[in-house]
Structure formats: C-alpha cells, structure tokens
Amino acid sequence: MVDDELAELRRRKMEQMQRQAMSQQSMEDEAARQQQIDAQVRAALMEILEPEARERLNTIKLTRPEFAKAVEQQLVMLAQSGRVRQRITDEQLKGLLAQLTPSKKEFRITRK
C-alpha cells in the first residue's frame, strides 16, 4: 500500500516536472522569436528612417513606449506595402506623429 502511494507521488512529481520543463522551453522559444522580430523591425527602421527621425523615434520610445511601438509597426507596414519610396526625414516623421497623436480637448473654465 505504501509502495503504491509512493509510486503515485513519484509519478505525479515527474509529470509536474515535465510540464514545467515544457512550459519553460515554450517561454524561451517565445522570447527568442520576439527578439528575432525586434531585430527585423530595427533593421527595417534603419533602412527607412533618416538618422534624425530615428533619434526622434527613440526619444519617443523612452517616454511613451506603447505609442512608439505602434508608430514603428505603422512605419514597417508602410514600407512593406511599398508606400515608402524614399527615406523618411524628421519633418515627415513629425507629420506622421501629428496624424497619429489624438487631438487634445481644451477646457476653459470661466468664473463668475
């Protein structure tokens, strides 16, 4: 009886360890895939952005990472679709950022 319980505990522990190893492997694979995608995005941005525009995008990435990621994706999609024929300058990037940034509503409070 005790041997059966011990064998069952060992089997459960072995299954648990195998599941953990599989999940850890899948997380490592996902991290490697994400790094590869990030490298491809960086390479594409190096090709389509002028140095000043790339610097501006990196500055935005420090303050608003989600917004910068969306802009990067937009730029890569434009390049892949062939809509970018020449390198994007800083002024063109400013225009694109102005289009993508939601307009802020201005509130005026008047006191009587």
C-alpha angles and dihedrals in degrees: 000000000000090000091054092051091047091050091049092050091049091049092050092047091050091050091049092051091049092051091050091049091050093048091047090050091050091050090051090049091050091049091050091048091049091050090051092051091048090051091051091050091049091050092050091049091050088057099045103036129071114230093256092051091047089051091051091050091050090052090051089049090060094054103031110019096173093051092046090051090052091049091049091051091048092051093048091049090050090051093047092050090052096243092123108074099167137023115288114245127212091258092052090049090051089054092049091048090050090054093048097044111088113239115254119234115233119219124202121196117197120193123209 
